[in-house]
């Protein structure tokens, strides 16, 4: 699921315009959707947990998160959000373009801090919790920005940018020494991005283990082991789950028949689609559509 599809899939509340690329989306898992599949994008993202608890993965590292936690996701980092057992989770999802904080290529703040921070050259904590000494200050920055975006007083954009600079100043000035990412880990992340991007672009088509092994220049057995090691599930299970996520979305947003939606989601066997859809969601595709009306 790419970023635009993800945004359209959520119950969204856009605080800003295209001219000021800072947007907030209010979400609930599993009420709005059961999970946000592993993906990445060019924007910088903050996930602010409001209520409950869930699981957030960043660059294949999964963490249990709870009310108050703030998760920082740099551009290009693989990340996902999912339900933690039977718990619910409400969270604020903030997505911004780095350009918002950059005046130009020769901007001192951009050259010395923003670019290196975005690229990961300046390390920082990813999972910000109330246990951190500077947590109260970074949390207050976000609270003030939310208030500004709600009221939209004249010139509020100036104050939002100022608070964002303060937010990143706190992250950078309190940064912890971080271990350098190994070459093998970097290669693994790039391989995973290649795989996930291929699924995103071709999930409607017939995809085999042979196809993916060829794509990654691995043998079939090594590819299956590699994928299971990093994703915790087999590739075919992941592919079917991705297709089901897209099918469930289409059932809510499309007037196409269940058969057409099955085909549009990559399933060429209707009975198989009905069976695994019910296994995942607990109801048939037809009942899922009626429930969403």
Number of C-alpha atoms within 10 A of each C-alpha: 21 14 13 8 11 13 13 11 18 15 13 14 12 13 17 15 9 7 7 14 15 23 19 20 17 18 20 21 21 17 11 13 17 15 18 19 20 23 22 24 15 14 20 19 23 18 21 23 22 18 16 18 24 25 17 23 20 21 20 18 11 13 13 14 23 19 17 18 21 25 21 18 23 22 18 17 23 22 20 19 21 21 21 17 9 8 11 17 22 21 23 17 18 19 18 18 16 19 13 13 17 16 11 11 10 10 13 12 15 19 14 12 16 23 17 13 18 18 12 15 13 18 19 20 16 14 17 20 19 13 9 11 9 15 18 12 13 19 18 13 20 19 12 14 18 15 13 18 19 12 10 13 11 8 9 16 17 10 15 20 16 14 19 18 16 15 17 17 15 17 21 17 10 15 13 12 10 11 7 9 9 9 8 9 11 12 11 17 16 14 17 22 18 15 17 21 16 14 19 16 11 13 20 17 14 10 15 11 15 13 12 20 17 12 14 15 12 14 14 16 11 13 21 18 15 18 18 14 11 15 13 12 13 16 20 13 10 18 18 18 16 21 24 22 21 21 25 21 18 20 22 15 14 12 11 12 12 19 17 14 22 28 17 18 23 22 23 16 11 14 12 12 25 18 14 17 23 15 11 12 14 12 16 16 24 12 12 17 19 10 10 10 8
